[in-house]
């Protein structure tokens, strides 16, 4: 009986030891679990990519052209695109575009306009997102918590970010710091650093869109030009640049113009840090941009607008397609935006730029508030472009403008907005 009792005791001790060992494995930190998984799968663990700054790189605007964009024209456009959003069911796509245009420090005299800090909190704090969309969206968070970090939910849903890495690129261009708090559903202690690292970790070169990935990575990790993603996959800005040039020009987002903007951004970063792109790839990118320049020279309509099929060159003018005016706003506004940060030898003649500015200003001014809201994302690029041509930040210019032109509620033309906004909320946008 004594031996039998000893055997039982020994078995219990064994079980306790095994249980303790199992619990130790379960509660080990996430990096250790990742390393263990990687060891069995034969893949290299992801190592965070060094980010050498707390604030993103700012691309200098080199042109101040009041002959192209007057104070009055810029003010008229910026007044139209103030972020007047109802706090109920705010669309991430609208907020992202508004934030990248106005910046994190923007404030407005108009009480209906959403400040830069309010927009940033909506995009980085799950509780603010839920306050806007309600508890019915608690299972569809904008910020998704993963074992490896925190990720932005994107897709065509109205309450999601529309494009991959678009949110990251927008808050980056808006000037958000790397230590900006980011709160997912569990209120875990994350920052923008964690969101950027998760994007670096899970990036794949064969993704449908890399326009905003190139921008976000470039503005944060430069002068690093190569990095390793999940599973030991090696990436570089050379690979991203080649990916942006692949395929027909008009097949990218917004008639291919976002690809052009991202390529110009990489050229500017290469100018600043010298080694973002290898010499052969830089030469290829520059030749590609020269080809774009030549195409927009011959594809501009007499009224100054560019059509959505601008890559057709002169054929776009001689055989015009039947398209809605907003597609011309997309092409014209976006072309003016990339041109505003491009080296001068990539510009069409000044008279063509002036005609494009005049057309897009007149078109923006003629839209009602409801029409601007319906296509806000497109018109926001118009405001960004025109401010760049005046070498000013929209929020800084508007702050000074309001000193001499205080907000007057009597001048609001939004009498029909409350009715039309809900009807147009599901309008297809980029």
Protein Blocks (a to p, Z undefined) as FASTA:
>chain_A
ZZmmmmmmmmmmmmmmmmmmmmmmmmpcfklmmmmmmmmnopacddddddfbfbdcdddd
fbdcfklmcfklmmmmmmmmpccdcfehpafklmmmmmmmnopmbccfblkbccfklmmm
mmmomklmmmmnopklmmmcfbdcdfkbccddedjbfkbcfbghklmmmmmmnopafklc
cddfkopacdfklmmmmmmmmpcfkbmblklmmmmmmmmmpcbfbdcdehhiacdfklmm
mmmmgojfklmghhhlmmmmmmmmmmmmmmmnopmpcfklmmmmmmmmmmmmmmmmmmpc
fkopacfklmnmmmlmmmccdddfklmmmmmmmmmmmmmmgcfklpccfklmmmmmmmmm
mmmmmpcfklmmmmmmmmmmmmmmmmmmnopafklmmmmmmmmmccdfklpcklmmmmmm
mmmmmpccZZ
